[in-house]
Amino acid sequence: MPKKVIDPKEVEEFLLLNPDFLSSNAHILNSLEIVHETGGAVSLIQKQVEILRKNYESTSGNLVQLLEIASTNEGIFDKTRKLILDLIVCKNLTEIVFVTEETFIKDFQSDSCKILFFKDNTNLPKGRVVDAKEAHKVIGSKYNASDIFCGPLNDKESSFIFDKKAKIVDCVLVPIKNSDCPGVLALGSKSEDTYSKENDSLFLGFIAEALSKLIERNNF
């Protein structure tokens, strides 16, 4: 009498309808074999152990990554809080500019930091006001008054924003949205791919908003 050929779908449906079948018939597990990636055969139990191990390694790796991100964000938050508190007690625009630039270099480890303004104002420190038309001509492809830019700079752009001797090749340009003193907060790095819009834009946007309010308060 020929053996009945069992449809794999029927087996699948049976196991799904009877999830405790294998646990009630544990002796079957050792007899089941699955082709391994190497070409050999392993038991179902071995395969389950392998899957569990991979899941554990993946979960552990994700947990470590999450902890590292949390630690980094906590450090950034502490530095940002300190900067804001220092800016609140500044007495004029010159202090605001210098405290911000010094903090980013000292605490945030930026190779260079520069705040530039596009509208002349007697309350602004010397050397921080640039011609708006010239700025648009030189860095117009990078600077956007409504969005943060992260990326490389050519020599002309770098010299215009920072200093030629600084040798900045990568930067973040954060718009300072203030009708009386519109400007840009520029952070520079001597290394490529230092800044990421995904990682750096949130706290930098917050600092730029605070700067805008403080500039407005001190612009008298």
N, C-alpha and C positions, 0 to 999 in steps of 0.2 A: 504494500500500500504506500503510495508516494507521500512524502512529508508535505504537510501544509505550509505554504510560504506565507509568513506573517508580514503584513504591511508595516513598515517602520512608523507610519502615522498612527496606526492602531496602538503600537507600543507606547508612543509618545502620549497619546490621549489617555491610555490606561495609567501611566505613571503620574500624569497631571491630576487625574481623578483620584488616584490613590497615593498621595505623597508619602505615606508611612510604609509603603510596601517594602522598600529596600531596607529601612531600619528594622522591619519585622523579619526580614530575610537577609541578615547581614552576611551570611556565608556566600551569597551570590556576588557581593562586591569584589571579593578577591579573585573571582573567576572572570570578571569583566576586564577587557583590555582595550586601551585606547592608543592609537598610533601617536608616538611622541614626535616632536619637531626633528629630532635626530634620526628618525626612521625606525627606532625600536618601539617596543610595546611596553606600556606601563598599566598598572591596575587602576581602577577607578578611584580607589582610595588615595593612591599616589598622586593622581591627577588633581584631586581635591586639595590635597596638602600643598601641591605646587601653586594652585590658584590662590589659596589662602595666604601663602607666603608672599606671592606677588602683590596681593591686595594690601598686606601688612606693610610691605616695603613702600608701596605707593602712598599709603595713608601716612606713614611715618615721615616720608619725604615732604608731603604737603604740609604736615604739622610743623616741621622744622622751618619750612619756607614762611608759613604764616607767622611763626614766632619771630623770625628775623625781620619781617615787614613791620610787625607791631613794635619791635624794639627800635627800628629806624624811625618810624613815625612818631614814637614817643620822644626821641631825641630832637626831631625837627620841631615838634610842638613846643618843647621846653625852650629851644633857641628862639623860636618865633615869639613866644610869650615875653621872653626877656627883651627882645628888640622892641616890641610894642610898648612895653613899660618904660623903656629908655626914651622912646620917641615922645611919649606923652608929656614928659617933663622938659622937653626941648623948648627953648624960649624964642627961637626964630627959625627961618627956613634954612639958614646956613648950618645950624646945628643939626637939623633934621637930615640934611643931605650927608654931612660928614659922619654922623652916627650910623646911618644906614650903610654907607659904603664901608666903614671900618668894621661893622658887625659882620657883614657878609664875607669879608676877607678873613677876619679873625675867627669867628665862630662857625661859619658855614663852609670854610675852607675854599672859597672862590679865589681863583688866581687874580681876578680883577673885578671891580664893581664900579659902575659909573651911573650917576643920575643926570640925565640931560633934559633940558626944557626947550620947547619950540616957540616960546613967546617971552620976550624980554620983560624983566621985572626988577625994579631997584632992590627988592628984598632978597633976590637970589644971589648966591655966591658967584664970584667971577669964574669964568671958564666953564660954566655949566649951561650957558644959553647958546644954542646953535640955530642957524637960519633954517626955517621950516622947509623952504624950497630946496635948499642944498641937501637937507636931510632926506627929503623925498627922492632927490636925484641919486644919492649915494646908497641909501639903505631902504628905498621904497619897496623893493622886492621882498624884503625881510620884515620890515616893521609894519604892523597893522594896528591901527588905533583901537580896535575892538577885540583883538585876540592876541594870545601869547605865541611867540615864535621860539622854537628850539631848533638849533641846527648850526651848520658850519658858516664861517665868514671868509671872504677873500681878503687879501691884504688891504685893499682900499677901504672896504667896509670896517675892518678891524681898526685901522688907523683913525678913521673918522669917529668911531664910538669910543675907543679906548686910547691907547698910546701905541705908537709904532714899536717902541721898545718892549711892550708887554707880550708881543708875539701870540696874541689870542687867536685861536682857530675854531673854537666852538663857543656858542653863547646862548643865552636866554634873553629875549627882549620882552619886557612886561610893560604894557601901556599904563601910564598914570593918567586916569581920566579926570581932568580938572579943567573947567572952562577958562579959568584965569591963568593957570600955569600947566598946560598940557605938556606931558613929557614921557620919558621912558626910563624904566629901571633896567639896566643892562648888567648881566653877570657873564663873566668870561672865563674860559678855561684854555690852558695851553695844550690840553689833550683832546683828541677827537672823541665824539660820541659820549661826552660827559653828561649832558643833560637830556632828559626825556620829558616830553610833554605830558605823558601819562602819570609820571611820578612826581614831577616838580610843579605842575601848573596850579594845583589846588592851593598850597600854602603861599606860593608867590602871588597868586591872584588876591588872596586875602591881605597880604602885606601891602600890595599896590593900592587896594581899597582904603586901607588905614592911612597910607601915605597921602592919598588924595584928600581925605578928611582933615588930616593934620596940617597939610599945606594950606588948605582953605582957611583953617582956624588961625594960622600964623601969618597969613598974607595980609598984613595991615601996615 
